[in-house]
């Protein structure tokens, strides 16, 4: 969701940034630069652009806040970095913005209607389609993207209730994630306690439900989804009172061999050994530091971030030490951006520090953490930045 653009953009850089064996010295001259963070606030229905100083992680307001619809709840950026979309869960709409050359935002006149209570957004890696989880209507809206323009695809919205099943109170989809190939969509159905999967028509964007939904234990309340940078695994944040954990699934997709027939990827999911893995209270969002094999889970109920290493081949999550770090009150969203890139004498590029930004909806703040890429550990940077009340989503680009 909000963190995917920063992560996707970083994947292409990951191999170059990792310091391979034999790196023995660092050039004293660091390549400094800037990145950008976008922050949605529900109290005053705005989205704001901030410049990130990559040498320190500091935030500086970049232009003026611009209006959203009621209760902005999620952000998605196109892979090209020229457009941004906000889900307005209080007005059942999407607000669209062009991203200017200085990374400020220009709002597009009007909004695009969705289903009821849009809560989650995802864009495929090709930037062709926007997927919207409509919690109130138990549907997924799909739009083709043309610049900042959104056009409903044929058949949209699509139900999240599988054929042959019925749920008296709906499924309450809360999050969506697209496989790295762009062929499959996964949906976290919070009320009905399962993950549904769809094949995506590469031409039209229409969804076709895979035959069997992927059930988890009762009362799991799957609330957040994320696909690893290598595309091999899907992680599900289970916020249910009897869960508070993370389920891990191998994805039968183009980039992996976890398929009955590796030559015919079909989007099916296979549980990872040892899954589910423990988290804090009310896990709601997941992010990765690409190239360095670390995962971070936003625990809304305990106001913490759980931090893990993960096996890129196995998908197993292993808690770091310490296993958690405190945030502001009720964190709900996280974005990870690269820090300064340095070069050794052999001109091999790598990062020593990245930065994580966490939106604390209960405190109306952004917590900033440095991320040591050798260990994966987060450390607090300064005091939380006060934005506006109910900071609800963050997304980054560079």
Beta strands, then each sheet from edge to edge (+ up, - down):
strand 1: 34-41
strand 2: 46-53
strand 3: 59-61
strand 4: 66-67
strand 5: 72-77
strand 6: 83-88
strand 7: 93-99
strand 8: 105-107
strand 9: 112-113
strand 10: 118-123
strand 11: 129-134
strand 12: 139-146
strand 13: 149-152
strand 14: 158-159
strand 15: 173-178
strand 16: 184-189
strand 17: 194-200
strand 18: 207-209
strand 19: 214-215
strand 20: 222-227
strand 21: 233-238
strand 22: 245-251
strand 23: 269-271
strand 24: 277-278
strand 25: 283-289
strand 26: 294-299
strand 27: 304-310
strand 28: 317-326
strand 29: 331-338
strand 30: 341-343
strand 31: 349-351
strand 32: 353-360
strand 33: 365-372
strand 34: 378-380
strand 35: 385-386
strand 36: 391-397
sheet 1: 3+ 2- 1+ 36-
sheet 2: 3+ 2- 4+
sheet 3: 5+ 6- 7+ 8-
sheet 4: 5+ 6- 7+ 9-
sheet 5: 10+ 11- 12+ 13-
sheet 6: 10+ 11- 12+ 14-
sheet 7: 15+ 16- 17+ 18-
sheet 8: 15+ 16- 17+ 19-
sheet 9: 20+ 21- 22+ 23-
sheet 10: 20+ 21- 22+ 24-
sheet 11: 25+ 26- 27+ 28-
sheet 12: 29+ 32- 33+ 34-
sheet 13: 29+ 32- 33+ 35-
sheet 14: 30+ 31-
end
